[in-house]
Amino acid sequence: MPGKTKIRVAGRIKIKLVRSPICTPEKHKLVVKGLGLRKVNQVVERPDTAEFRGMVQKVPHLLAVVEEIAAGAAPAAEPAVAKPVSEAPPPPAGPAPAEAPAAEGEA
């Protein structure tokens, strides 16, 4: 078919919204919305194409490229570490609180 072109995806990138788009120009807000980001610290995965790279370059003060994933490579899964339920939280850092002096006349 002569009218169709194939899109070649070299890899994928993870993009994170690191600052709020509040008080930014409307064009910047539209770029963030176009990337699919709505909340601060949200991470989305997009194809590593010139279009998405250009969108990230338009608002570098709001976004960060967290990770670049090569084509065909599966992302490394982090090992899950289960925390025991019965484990007590660690003691607070700093000096231990001093005991109040006993009042006179008390045994």
DRENPANU-768210 format. One record per residue: residue in one letter; x, y, z of N, C-alpha, C in turn; residue number from 0. Coordinates in pm, 1 decimal, always signed. Layout:
+-------+----------+----------+----------+----------+----------+----------+----------+----------+----------+------+
! nulum !      n.u !      n.v !      n.w !     ca.u !     ca.v !     ca.w !      c.u !      c.v !      c.w ! zafi !
+-------+----------+----------+----------+----------+----------+----------+----------+----------+----------+------+
!     a !        X !        Y !        Z !        X !        Y !        Z !        X !        Y !        Z !  NUM !
...
+-------+----------+----------+----------+----------+----------+----------+----------+----------+----------+------+
This chain:
+-------+----------+----------+----------+----------+----------+----------+----------+----------+----------+------+
! nulum !      n.u !      n.v !      n.w !     ca.u !     ca.v !     ca.w !      c.u !      c.v !      c.w ! zafi !
+-------+----------+----------+----------+----------+----------+----------+----------+----------+----------+------+
!     m !    +83.6 !   -117.7 !     +0.0 !     +0.0 !     +0.0 !     +0.0 !    +87.8 !   +123.7 !     +0.0 !    0 !
!     p !    +70.7 !   +210.0 !    -96.3 !   +161.7 !   +322.6 !   -110.3 !   +145.2 !   +429.3 !     -3.0 !    1 !
!     g !    +29.6 !   +444.2 !    +60.2 !     +6.5 !   +552.6 !   +155.3 !    +54.0 !   +524.5 !   +296.4 !    2 !
!     k !    +87.2 !   +400.6 !   +326.9 !   +125.0 !   +367.4 !   +464.0 !   +275.9 !   +360.6 !   +478.8 !    3 !
!     t !   +322.9 !   +409.2 !   +592.1 !   +464.4 !   +398.9 !   +624.1 !   +478.1 !   +326.0 !   +756.5 !    4 !
!     k !   +586.3 !   +256.7 !   +771.7 !   +610.9 !   +184.9 !   +895.6 !   +686.4 !   +275.1 !   +992.0 !    5 !
!     i !   +646.5 !   +268.6 !  +1117.0 !   +715.7 !   +344.0 !  +1220.3 !   +819.3 !   +251.7 !  +1282.0 !    6 !
!     r !   +942.9 !   +297.8 !  +1279.9 !  +1051.2 !   +219.0 !  +1336.3 !  +1078.7 !   +266.3 !  +1477.5 !    7 !
!     v !  +1067.1 !   +177.6 !  +1572.5 !  +1092.6 !   +211.4 !  +1711.2 !  +1227.2 !   +153.7 !  +1750.8 !    8 !
!     a !  +1320.6 !   +242.3 !  +1781.6 !  +1454.6 !   +198.2 !  +1817.2 !  +1460.0 !   +145.4 !  +1960.1 !    9 !
!     g !  +1378.1 !   +198.3 !  +2045.4 !  +1377.9 !   +157.9 !  +2185.6 !  +1267.8 !   +231.6 !  +2257.4 !   10 !
!     r !  +1277.6 !   +236.4 !  +2388.1 !  +1176.7 !   +305.1 !  +2467.4 !  +1248.4 !   +389.8 !  +2571.5 !   11 !
!     i !  +1184.5 !   +497.7 !  +2613.0 !  +1239.5 !   +582.3 !  +2718.3 !  +1135.1 !   +598.8 !  +2827.5 !   12 !
!     k !  +1182.3 !   +612.4 !  +2949.3 !  +1094.5 !   +640.7 !  +3062.2 !  +1112.1 !   +787.3 !  +3097.0 !   13 !
!     i !  +1000.4 !   +858.8 !  +3102.6 !  +1001.5 !  +1002.2 !  +3127.3 !   +930.3 !  +1028.7 !  +3259.2 !   14 !
!     k !   +990.9 !  +1113.0 !  +3343.5 !   +934.8 !  +1143.5 !  +3474.8 !   +906.3 !  +1292.1 !  +3485.6 !   15 !
!     l !   +789.6 !  +1326.7 !  +3540.2 !   +754.8 !  +1466.0 !  +3566.6 !   +812.9 !  +1503.0 !  +3702.0 !   16 !
!     v !   +914.0 !  +1590.0 !  +3703.7 !   +983.9 !  +1622.6 !  +3827.4 !   +938.7 !  +1754.3 !  +3888.6 !   17 !
!     r !   +872.9 !  +1840.5 !  +3810.5 !   +820.9 !  +1967.0 !  +3863.0 !   +681.8 !  +1989.1 !  +3809.6 !   18 !
!     s !   +602.5 !  +2060.9 !  +3884.9 !   +464.8 !  +2087.4 !  +3846.5 !   +458.9 !  +2187.3 !  +3730.9 !   19 !
!     p !   +367.0 !  +2165.7 !  +3635.9 !   +351.9 !  +2261.8 !  +3526.7 !   +266.8 !  +2383.1 !  +3564.2 !   20 !
!     i !   +227.0 !  +2395.7 !  +3690.8 !   +152.8 !  +2513.8 !  +3734.6 !   +242.4 !  +2636.1 !  +3716.2 !   21 !
!     c !   +186.4 !  +2745.3 !  +3674.5 !   +257.1 !  +2872.2 !  +3650.4 !   +358.6 !  +2860.9 !  +3536.7 !   22 !
!     t !   +334.3 !  +2771.3 !  +3443.4 !   +416.1 !  +2763.9 !  +3322.7 !   +328.0 !  +2806.0 !  +3205.9 !   23 !
!     p !   +385.1 !  +2842.0 !  +3092.9 !   +303.1 !  +2878.1 !  +2977.4 !   +212.0 !  +2763.2 !  +2933.6 !   24 !
!     e !   +102.3 !  +2797.0 !  +2871.4 !     +4.0 !  +2696.9 !  +2828.7 !    +65.6 !  +2593.2 !  +2734.8 !   25 !
!     k !   +159.7 !  +2634.2 !  +2651.1 !   +225.4 !  +2539.6 !  +2559.7 !   +301.7 !  +2432.3 !  +2637.5 !   26 !
!     h !   +364.9 !  +2470.6 !  +2747.6 !   +437.5 !  +2373.3 !  +2828.4 !   +340.4 !  +2273.4 !  +2890.8 !   27 !
!     k !   +225.7 !  +2322.2 !  +2937.2 !   +125.0 !  +2233.7 !  +2995.8 !    +73.4 !  +2134.5 !  +2892.1 !   28 !
!     l !    +56.9 !  +2180.1 !  +2768.6 !     +9.4 !  +2091.7 !  +2662.3 !   +112.9 !  +1984.9 !  +2626.5 !   29 !
!     v !   +240.3 !  +2020.0 !  +2632.5 !   +345.4 !  +1921.5 !  +2605.6 !   +343.2 !  +1812.5 !  +2713.0 !   30 !
!     v !   +332.0 !  +1854.0 !  +2839.1 !   +328.0 !  +1757.4 !  +2949.3 !   +205.1 !  +1668.1 !  +2936.4 !   31 !
!     k !    +92.3 !  +1728.1 !  +2903.5 !    -31.2 !  +1650.5 !  +2886.0 !    -18.9 !  +1556.0 !  +2766.7 !   32 !
!     g !    +46.0 !  +1599.9 !  +2660.3 !    +65.5 !  +1516.8 !  +2542.4 !   +152.6 !  +1394.8 !  +2568.7 !   33 !
!     l !   +241.3 !  +1407.2 !  +2664.5 !   +325.1 !  +1293.2 !  +2703.0 !   +249.7 !  +1196.0 !  +2794.0 !   34 !
!     g !   +132.7 !  +1237.2 !  +2843.1 !    +53.3 !  +1149.9 !  +2929.2 !    +86.4 !  +1163.9 !  +3076.0 !   35 !
!     l !   +150.4 !  +1272.9 !  +3112.7 !   +188.1 !  +1295.1 !  +3252.5 !    +85.5 !  +1386.2 !  +3319.2 !   36 !
!     r !    +40.6 !  +1345.2 !  +3438.2 !    -58.0 !  +1424.9 !  +3510.7 !    -12.3 !  +1461.9 !  +3650.4 !   37 !
!     k !    +67.8 !  +1378.5 !  +3714.3 !   +106.9 !  +1401.3 !  +3853.4 !   +258.6 !  +1409.6 !  +3864.4 !   38 !
!     v !   +305.0 !  +1486.5 !  +3960.7 !   +447.8 !  +1497.7 !  +3985.8 !   +500.0 !  +1361.1 !  +4030.8 !   39 !
!     n !   +617.1 !  +1326.3 !  +3985.5 !   +685.5 !  +1197.5 !  +4010.1 !   +620.9 !  +1081.3 !  +3935.6 !   40 !
!     q !   +528.2 !  +1108.0 !  +3845.8 !   +470.5 !  +1001.9 !  +3762.9 !   +570.2 !   +969.2 !  +3652.1 !   41 !
!     v !   +582.0 !   +840.9 !  +3620.2 !   +673.9 !   +795.3 !  +3515.9 !   +592.9 !   +726.4 !  +3407.4 !   42 !
!     v !   +618.4 !   +764.3 !  +3280.3 !   +553.7 !   +699.0 !  +3167.3 !   +661.2 !   +644.9 !  +3075.0 !   43 !
!     e !   +627.1 !   +542.8 !  +2999.9 !   +719.8 !   +482.6 !  +2904.0 !   +669.0 !   +514.1 !  +2764.8 !   44 !
!     r !   +753.8 !   +572.9 !  +2682.9 !   +717.3 !   +613.3 !  +2547.4 !   +822.0 !   +562.4 !  +2448.7 !   45 !
!     p !   +786.6 !   +551.4 !  +2320.1 !   +886.0 !   +510.3 !  +2219.9 !   +998.1 !   +613.4 !  +2209.6 !   46 !
!     d !  +1117.0 !   +567.0 !  +2185.5 !  +1233.0 !   +655.4 !  +2172.1 !  +1239.3 !   +705.0 !  +2028.3 !   47 !
!     t !  +1155.2 !   +803.2 !  +1998.1 !  +1150.5 !   +861.7 !  +1864.0 !  +1185.4 !  +1009.3 !  +1872.4 !   48 !
!     a !  +1209.0 !  +1069.3 !  +1757.7 !  +1243.6 !  +1211.5 !  +1752.3 !  +1129.7 !  +1298.3 !  +1805.4 !   49 !
!     e !  +1005.0 !  +1256.1 !  +1783.7 !   +890.3 !  +1334.6 !  +1829.7 !   +887.7 !  +1344.6 !  +1982.3 !   50 !
!     f !   +905.5 !  +1232.1 !  +2048.7 !   +902.2 !  +1233.3 !  +2194.9 !  +1026.9 !  +1298.3 !  +2252.5 !   51 !
!     r !  +1142.3 !  +1278.7 !  +2189.0 !  +1264.7 !  +1345.3 !  +2234.7 !  +1250.0 !  +1497.0 !  +2223.4 !   52 !
!     g !  +1186.1 !  +1542.7 !  +2116.4 !  +1163.3 !  +1685.7 !  +2098.9 !  +1070.1 !  +1742.0 !  +2203.8 !   53 !
!     m !   +968.0 !  +1665.1 !  +2241.1 !   +876.4 !  +1710.5 !  +2345.4 !   +950.1 !  +1723.7 !  +2478.5 !   54 !
!     v !  +1037.8 !  +1629.8 !  +2507.9 !  +1114.6 !  +1636.3 !  +2632.4 !  +1208.3 !  +1757.0 !  +2629.2 !   55 !
!     q !  +1266.0 !  +1786.7 !  +2514.4 !  +1358.3 !  +1900.1 !  +2503.3 !  +1287.6 !  +2034.5 !  +2514.6 !   56 !
!     k !  +1157.5 !  +2039.1 !  +2488.3 !  +1082.7 !  +2165.1 !  +2499.9 !  +1063.4 !  +2206.8 !  +2645.6 !   57 !
!     v !  +1055.6 !  +2109.5 !  +2735.8 !  +1033.0 !  +2140.4 !  +2877.7 !  +1132.1 !  +2064.4 !  +2966.5 !   58 !
!     p !  +1262.7 !  +2082.7 !  +2946.7 !  +1359.2 !  +2006.1 !  +3026.3 !  +1358.5 !  +2043.8 !  +3173.4 !   59 !
!     h !  +1305.8 !  +2161.2 !  +3207.7 !  +1300.4 !  +2203.5 !  +3347.1 !  +1186.9 !  +2134.3 !  +3422.9 !   60 !
!     l !  +1096.1 !  +2067.3 !  +3351.3 !   +984.5 !  +1997.0 !  +3414.2 !  +1001.4 !  +1845.9 !  +3411.6 !   61 !
!     l !  +1079.9 !  +1795.0 !  +3316.4 !  +1088.9 !  +1650.7 !  +3293.4 !  +1230.3 !  +1599.1 !  +3315.6 !   62 !
!     a !  +1238.9 !  +1466.9 !  +3332.6 !  +1367.9 !  +1398.6 !  +3338.1 !  +1352.6 !  +1264.8 !  +3268.1 !   63 !
!     v !  +1452.5 !  +1228.5 !  +3188.0 !  +1454.2 !  +1096.3 !  +3126.3 !  +1516.0 !  +1003.1 !  +3228.9 !   64 !
!     v !  +1434.2 !   +911.0 !  +3279.9 !  +1476.7 !   +822.4 !  +3387.9 !  +1560.5 !   +708.6 !  +3334.9 !   65 !
!     e !  +1516.3 !   +647.9 !  +3223.8 !  +1582.8 !   +527.2 !  +3175.4 !  +1559.1 !   +514.0 !  +3026.3 !   66 !
!     e !  +1658.5 !   +463.7 !  +2958.0 !  +1644.8 !   +432.5 !  +2816.8 !  +1653.1 !   +281.5 !  +2801.3 !   67 !
!     i !  +1553.2 !   +223.7 !  +2737.6 !  +1546.9 !    +78.5 !  +2721.4 !  +1573.6 !    +46.3 !  +2575.4 !   68 !
!     a !  +1670.7 !    -38.2 !  +2548.2 !  +1703.6 !    -77.0 !  +2411.2 !  +1592.3 !   -162.6 !  +2353.3 !   69 !
!     a !  +1579.4 !   -160.1 !  +2222.1 !  +1475.9 !   -238.5 !  +2155.2 !  +1502.4 !   -386.9 !  +2175.2 !   70 !
!     g !  +1399.6 !   -459.6 !  +2209.9 !  +1411.2 !   -603.6 !  +2227.6 !  +1465.4 !   -646.1 !  +2362.3 !   71 !
!     a !  +1513.4 !   -552.8 !  +2439.9 !  +1566.8 !   -587.6 !  +2571.0 !  +1458.5 !   -570.4 !  +2675.7 !   72 !
!     a !  +1444.0 !   -668.9 !  +2758.7 !  +1345.4 !   -661.0 !  +2865.9 !  +1404.9 !   -582.8 !  +2982.3 !   73 !
!     p !  +1326.2 !   -496.6 !  +3045.6 !  +1379.7 !   -423.0 !  +3159.9 !  +1410.3 !   -517.3 !  +3275.1 !   74 !
!     a !  +1518.5 !   -489.5 !  +3344.4 !  +1559.3 !   -575.2 !  +3456.1 !  +1462.8 !   -556.4 !  +3571.4 !   75 !
!     a !  +1411.0 !   -666.6 !  +3621.0 !  +1317.7 !   -660.1 !  +3732.9 !  +1396.4 !   -652.0 !  +3863.0 !   76 !
!     e !  +1352.6 !   -564.4 !  +3950.7 !  +1417.3 !   -552.3 !  +4079.7 !  +1367.3 !   -663.9 !  +4170.0 !   77 !
!     p !  +1455.4 !   -724.8 !  +4245.8 !  +1410.0 !   -832.0 !  +4334.3 !  +1321.3 !   -775.5 !  +4444.6 !   78 !
!     a !  +1212.0 !   -842.7 !  +4468.9 !  +1119.9 !   -799.0 !  +4572.3 !  +1171.3 !   -845.1 !  +4708.3 !   79 !
!     v !  +1178.1 !   -752.6 !  +4800.9 !  +1224.0 !   -784.3 !  +4934.7 !  +1104.9 !   -766.9 !  +5028.1 !   80 !
!     a !  +1061.9 !   -876.7 !  +5088.4 !   +949.2 !   -871.7 !  +5180.0 !   +998.5 !   -835.3 !  +5318.6 !   81 !
!     k !   +930.8 !   -740.6 !  +5381.3 !   +967.3 !   -698.2 !  +5514.7 !   +881.7 !   -774.9 !  +5614.4 !   82 !
!     p !   +941.5 !   -837.7 !  +5713.8 !   +861.7 !   -911.6 !  +5811.0 !   +765.2 !   -818.6 !  +5884.7 !   83 !
!     v !   +647.4 !   -868.6 !  +5911.5 !   +545.8 !   -788.3 !  +5978.3 !   +584.1 !   -762.8 !  +6123.2 !   84 !
!     s !   +648.0 !   -858.1 !  +6189.7 !   +678.2 !   -846.3 !  +6331.8 !   +799.9 !   -757.8 !  +6360.1 !   85 !
!     e !   +866.7 !   -711.9 !  +6257.7 !   +987.5 !   -631.8 !  +6277.5 !   +951.1 !   -494.8 !  +6334.3 !   86 !
!     a !  +1017.7 !   -456.3 !  +6441.7 !   +992.7 !   -326.8 !  +6504.5 !  +1068.5 !   -219.7 !  +6427.7 !   87 !
!     p !  +1015.5 !    -97.7 !  +6424.7 !  +1087.3 !     +9.4 !  +6354.5 !  +1216.4 !    +43.6 !  +6426.8 !   88 !
!     p !  +1315.8 !    +93.2 !  +6356.8 !  +1443.1 !   +126.8 !  +6420.5 !  +1425.1 !   +243.0 !  +6517.7 !   89 !
!     p !  +1510.0 !   +251.4 !  +6621.3 !  +1498.0 !   +361.2 !  +6717.6 !  +1532.9 !   +492.9 !  +6649.8 !   90 !
!     p !  +1476.3 !   +603.9 !  +6698.1 !  +1505.4 !   +733.4 !  +6635.3 !  +1652.0 !   +771.0 !  +6654.6 !   91 !
!     a !  +1703.7 !   +842.1 !  +6558.0 !  +1843.4 !   +884.2 !  +6563.4 !  +1857.8 !  +1001.0 !  +6659.4 !   92 !
!     g !  +1973.2 !  +1016.5 !  +6715.2 !  +1998.7 !  +1128.7 !  +6804.6 !  +2019.4 !  +1081.6 !  +6946.6 !   93 !
!     p !  +2043.3 !  +1177.0 !  +7036.9 !  +2068.0 !  +1138.9 !  +7176.2 !  +1940.4 !  +1087.9 !  +7242.2 !   94 !
!     a !  +1958.8 !   +999.8 !  +7338.7 !  +1844.7 !   +944.6 !  +7411.0 !  +1788.2 !  +1052.5 !  +7503.0 !   95 !
!     p !  +1656.0 !  +1055.3 !  +7520.7 !  +1598.2 !  +1158.6 !  +7607.8 !  +1640.4 !  +1134.5 !  +7752.6 !   96 !
!     a !  +1674.2 !  +1242.3 !  +7822.2 !  +1718.3 !  +1232.3 !  +7960.2 !  +1596.2 !  +1217.0 !  +8050.5 !   97 !
!     e !  +1614.1 !  +1141.4 !  +8157.9 !  +1503.7 !  +1123.7 !  +8251.7 !  +1488.4 !  +1250.7 !  +8334.8 !   98 !
!     a !  +1364.8 !  +1281.0 !  +8372.0 !  +1337.8 !  +1399.4 !  +8452.7 !  +1388.5 !  +1373.9 !  +8595.3 !   99 !
!     p !  +1447.0 !  +1473.8 !  +8658.4 !  +1495.7 !  +1455.5 !  +8794.8 !  +1378.3 !  +1432.6 !  +8890.1 !  100 !
!     a !  +1398.0 !  +1346.1 !  +8989.6 !  +1292.8 !  +1315.7 !  +9087.2 !  +1270.1 !  +1435.9 !  +9176.2 !  101 !
!     a !  +1143.6 !  +1463.2 !  +9205.4 !  +1109.7 !  +1575.7 !  +9291.9 !  +1149.0 !  +1541.8 !  +9435.5 !  102 !
!     e !  +1177.7 !  +1643.4 !  +9516.7 !  +1217.1 !  +1620.7 !  +9654.9 !  +1101.2 !  +1564.1 !  +9734.1 !  103 !
!     g !  +1127.4 !  +1475.6 !  +9822.5 !  +1026.2 !  +1417.2 !  +9907.5 !   +967.5 !  +1289.4 !  +9851.8 !  104 !
!     e !   +998.4 !  +1252.6 !  +9730.9 !   +946.6 !  +1129.6 !  +9671.9 !  +1047.2 !  +1019.2 !  +9691.4 !  105 !
!     a !   +999.0 !   +898.3 !  +9710.2 !  +1088.1 !   +786.6 !  +9734.6 !  +1128.9 !   +719.2 !  +9609.4 !  106 !
+-------+----------+----------+----------+----------+----------+----------+----------+----------+----------+------+
